[in-house]
Amino acid sequence: MENKVKIGLIGLGTVGSGVYKTLQDFDNVEITKIAVHNKNKKRNIENFNENILTEDGYEVVNDPQIKIVAELMGGCEPAFSLIKTAILNKKHIVTANKELLAKHGEELFQLAKENNVVILYEAAIAGGIPLIMPIKTILAGNKINKIKAIVNGTTNYILTKMDVQGASYEDVLREAQDLGYAETNPTGDVEGFDAAYKITTLATIAFGKRIKFENVYREGITKIRPQDMQAANEMGYKIKLIASAELDEEGRADVRVHPMLVPYNKALAHIDYVTNAVTLTGHPVGEITLAGPGAGEFPTASSVVGDILAIISEIGLTDYILPMMRCSHSENAQMVEISETMNKYYISITSKNNLGVIGRIGNACEKNNISLSSIVQKEVVKDRSADITVITELCKEKDMQNFIKALNEDDSIIEVNSLIRVQI
Amino acid sequence: MENKVKIGLIGLGTVGSGVYKTLQDFDNVEITKIAVHNKNKKRNIENFNENILTEDGYEVVNDPQIKIVAELMGGCEPAFSLIKTAILNKKHIVTANKELLAKHGEELFQLAKENNVVILYEAAIAGGIPLIMPIKTILAGNKINKIKAIVNGTTNYILTKMDVQGASYEDVLREAQDLGYAETNPTGDVEGFDAAYKITTLATIAFGKRIKFENVYREGITKIRPQDMQAANEMGYKIKLIASAELDEEGRADVRVHPMLVPYNKALAHIDYVTNAVTLTGHPVGEITLAGPGAGEFPTASSVVGDILAIISEIGLTDYILPMMRCSHSENAQMVEISETMNKYYISITSKNNLGVIGRIGNACEKNNISLSSIVQKEVVKDRSADITVITELCKEKDMQNFIKALNEDDSIIEVNSLIRVQI
């Protein structure tokens, strides 16, 4: 009993319960205190000792017996303050809090370094998928320069359902909310904030340079239409919300979250419903894809427990836990502005069925240095308007925005319905 | 210079060259000796110092300066003897040698334990894919009970080509040999030995119980016909050579390599050409799939270098490298005999087009406790024979073999063309 490492939990919701249950099988660990919002809430855990509950998080982070604090409550405050106190008290931290890491990671990792403790966060990005630990250990010989990832289950569920059912975003969102896959206020997911938190931290560890959350370009999925899904399918693509990060040859980072047309021959095109997947490209390894459950009680617990066991395996053996410390990146990444990035685009346009519309679109392209890869016009008989679908070659985002502006100012164009980037 | 860890390589072929080139970027490592077959062979490596070459492997494993020996020559001897000597000389071992691990892993890991050194082998299974290190670290909280894997690039290349081109095994094998994807004597790959070596070691580490190579059931891909590919496609499957390992509820292991019909909705169905992929199922993580390049100079080097860096990060810090030691499994797994396993089967039968053939097949099924999931008969007009394709429900392998025997003894059955198990 003396040799058990004492753990404190902050939060006993879905993930916390999974961690509690999973750790019961390990005799080298003992959870001695858990901070919760309401001590009297009924818990669905067998043989649960309610005496270890407290409603004061500081009882956990100030407990001198506790060596590791697992923060599983989410959100910035009070999590940020509690973790800072825990670090000052020389406790190692395991967290699943992607928002906190994206917004305050720099300060936290610096503080951890000063206090000779580690912060591990495998569960914060892509739930149960082994990702952060492999990057820090077995992939340590690599220069990773590209990440393409599906890291938000809610939006991937919605997009998959829209694709399979031909249904509208609004209808599928409502269904997802009824099933508990989307929150009542879905903004954090559908506008890409959650994915942006995750790619901020993932790109930082993979590139070894700090990415700032406020520099991550972000678009959500709320404007995706069933017609776009269908057009994409006809051309051999699936529409996915992609968290993307690339380093260019000068070492500048391009980090963003937006919908993309993903070609069928890419692994990410086949990742459906709430499954997450991350494709990493680097040298010498080449391209690898890691896929699995991105959320949920037990998958997330797998990563939290993995981090806890990793710390325990080194506690007392060394003064300085080395392989896991590679998080305090003092160098900030130089960023590429979204307007300067090169992309392929899918564009859906509704035009009056005038003579010469295609010619006018072609001229606007030429004026803005845009080459077309394909253009398809389908006539809608009812109102004599025409649906035009365009795929471009690689062109600059700034030129594309000027092109769209020109289209919007053209009288024969009724509407530019969609502008979605295409993965290459 | 004093702080560089000295490394010896055994083998400087494709993988060895990749490791040599990759390690040039790291200042904490120095390769001081390399054993090769022929010192005078021209090496395609920039600024290569030929003075560190030797034709005597014992010069590497007996060198008191060398802390880590990376064995990259393959095959059992002299690799086995060299590694044993290196271990007795207290050197840590990194190896990509799947055959050696499968056949002599037990002895090697025991010897390593006695000498307080580690043997790491990420590169031996699925090349660049992070697999062994994640299982030992971030997935350590899991009980893994199921592995389905594509771990042989040559056979996956051949099967993909057969599928895409509708070509015969023999034609595609010849093409693969011309391109260097298959060896002149392809037995090790096409008969499933290579995959069996890998699943032996992978299942041992994942299940925490030692699997013996001689207990792994094995069938190759040489009997797969283009007609089987086509029939599988029509029913929503791809045929893949699957390395499979499962633990049943009593903890008995069922480990085997054979072709399988993999349903389209499984990730492995979409792994094509030389790509490898491993699907692990366990609690609490659920199902994860790790995919990437399974061979080649640089992907394999990624894993070898990752192992080397992992050892270096702990050398001198501790007397006992803990997290990576979980390989000395004293407990042998209890095995399930293949005849006792339950499977779904795809069967292709050519029969005389007699009245009552379907009835006779049905009766033979009933007699052997086999339920049919589907049966399709297509008439071949030319010789009045009929092609019959059957998919069964789950049934026992022993019953299936009796059923096949009954079919072979039936005068109205011309031939049982194929018997392939179906992944569920």
Boltz contact constraints between the chains, C-beta under 6 A:
constraints:
  - contact:
      token1: [A, 22]
      token2: [B, 141]
      max_distance: 6.0
  - contact:
      token1: [A, 22]
      token2: [B, 284]
      max_distance: 6.0
  - contact:
      token1: [A, 122]
      token2: [B, 138]
      max_distance: 6.0
  - contact:
      token1: [A, 128]
      token2: [B, 285]
      max_distance: 6.0
  - contact:
      token1: [A, 129]
      token2: [B, 288]
      max_distance: 6.0
  - contact:
      token1: [A, 130]
      token2: [B, 134]
      max_distance: 6.0
  - contact:
      token1: [A, 130]
      token2: [B, 138]
      max_distance: 6.0
  - contact:
      token1: [A, 133]
      token2: [B, 137]
      max_distance: 6.0
  - contact:
      token1: [A, 133]
      token2: [B, 138]
      max_distance: 6.0
  - contact:
      token1: [A, 134]
      token2: [B, 130]
      max_distance: 6.0
  - contact:
      token1: [A, 134]
      token2: [B, 134]
      max_distance: 6.0
  - contact:
      token1: [A, 137]
      token2: [B, 133]
      max_distance: 6.0
  - contact:
      token1: [A, 137]
      token2: [B, 310]
      max_distance: 6.0
  - contact:
      token1: [A, 138]
      token2: [B, 122]
      max_distance: 6.0
  - contact:
      token1: [A, 138]
      token2: [B, 130]
      max_distance: 6.0
  - contact:
      token1: [A, 138]
      token2: [B, 133]
      max_distance: 6.0
  - contact:
      token1: [A, 138]
      token2: [B, 306]
      max_distance: 6.0
  - contact:
      token1: [A, 139]
      token2: [B, 306]
      max_distance: 6.0
  - contact:
      token1: [A, 140]
      token2: [B, 306]
      max_distance: 6.0
  - contact:
      token1: [A, 140]
      token2: [B, 309]
      max_distance: 6.0
  - contact:
      token1: [A, 141]
      token2: [B, 22]
      max_distance: 6.0
  - contact:
      token1: [A, 141]
      token2: [B, 302]
      max_distance: 6.0
  - contact:
      token1: [A, 141]
      token2: [B, 305]
      max_distance: 6.0
  - contact:
      token1: [A, 141]
      token2: [B, 306]
      max_distance: 6.0
  - contact:
      token1: [A, 141]
      token2: [B, 309]
      max_distance: 6.0
  - contact:
      token1: [A, 142]
      token2: [B, 302]
      max_distance: 6.0
  - contact:
      token1: [A, 270]
      token2: [B, 270]
      max_distance: 6.0
  - contact:
      token1: [A, 284]
      token2: [B, 22]
      max_distance: 6.0
  - contact:
      token1: [A, 284]
      token2: [B, 298]
      max_distance: 6.0
  - contact:
      token1: [A, 284]
      token2: [B, 301]
      max_distance: 6.0
  - contact:
      token1: [A, 284]
      token2: [B, 302]
      max_distance: 6.0
  - contact:
      token1: [A, 285]
      token2: [B, 128]
      max_distance: 6.0
  - contact:
      token1: [A, 285]
      token2: [B, 299]
      max_distance: 6.0
  - contact:
      token1: [A, 285]
      token2: [B, 302]
      max_distance: 6.0
  - contact:
      token1: [A, 286]
      token2: [B, 293]
      max_distance: 6.0
  - contact:
      token1: [A, 286]
      token2: [B, 299]
      max_distance: 6.0
  - contact:
      token1: [A, 288]
      token2: [B, 129]
      max_distance: 6.0
  - contact:
      token1: [A, 288]
      token2: [B, 292]
      max_distance: 6.0
  - contact:
      token1: [A, 289]
      token2: [B, 291]
      max_distance: 6.0
  - contact:
      token1: [A, 290]
      token2: [B, 290]
      max_distance: 6.0
  - contact:
      token1: [A, 291]
      token2: [B, 289]
      max_distance: 6.0
  - contact:
      token1: [A, 292]
      token2: [B, 288]
      max_distance: 6.0
  - contact:
      token1: [A, 293]
      token2: [B, 286]
      max_distance: 6.0
  - contact:
      token1: [A, 298]
      token2: [B, 284]
      max_distance: 6.0
  - contact:
      token1: [A, 299]
      token2: [B, 285]
      max_distance: 6.0
  - contact:
      token1: [A, 299]
      token2: [B, 286]
      max_distance: 6.0
  - contact:
      token1: [A, 301]
      token2: [B, 284]
      max_distance: 6.0
  - contact:
      token1: [A, 302]
      token2: [B, 141]
      max_distance: 6.0
  - contact:
      token1: [A, 302]
      token2: [B, 142]
      max_distance: 6.0
  - contact:
      token1: [A, 302]
      token2: [B, 284]
      max_distance: 6.0
  - contact:
      token1: [A, 302]
      token2: [B, 285]
      max_distance: 6.0
  - contact:
      token1: [A, 305]
      token2: [B, 141]
      max_distance: 6.0
  - contact:
      token1: [A, 306]
      token2: [B, 138]
      max_distance: 6.0
  - contact:
      token1: [A, 306]
      token2: [B, 139]
      max_distance: 6.0
  - contact:
      token1: [A, 306]
      token2: [B, 140]
      max_distance: 6.0
  - contact:
      token1: [A, 306]
      token2: [B, 141]
      max_distance: 6.0
  - contact:
      token1: [A, 309]
      token2: [B, 140]
      max_distance: 6.0
  - contact:
      token1: [A, 309]
      token2: [B, 141]
      max_distance: 6.0
  - contact:
      token1: [A, 310]
      token2: [B, 137]
      max_distance: 6.0
  - contact:
      token1: [A, 313]
      token2: [B, 322]
      max_distance: 6.0
  - contact:
      token1: [A, 313]
      token2: [B, 323]
      max_distance: 6.0
  - contact:
      token1: [A, 317]
      token2: [B, 318]
      max_distance: 6.0
  - contact:
      token1: [A, 318]
      token2: [B, 317]
      max_distance: 6.0
  - contact:
      token1: [A, 318]
      token2: [B, 318]
      max_distance: 6.0
  - contact:
      token1: [A, 322]
      token2: [B, 313]
      max_distance: 6.0
  - contact:
      token1: [A, 323]
      token2: [B, 313]
      max_distance: 6.0
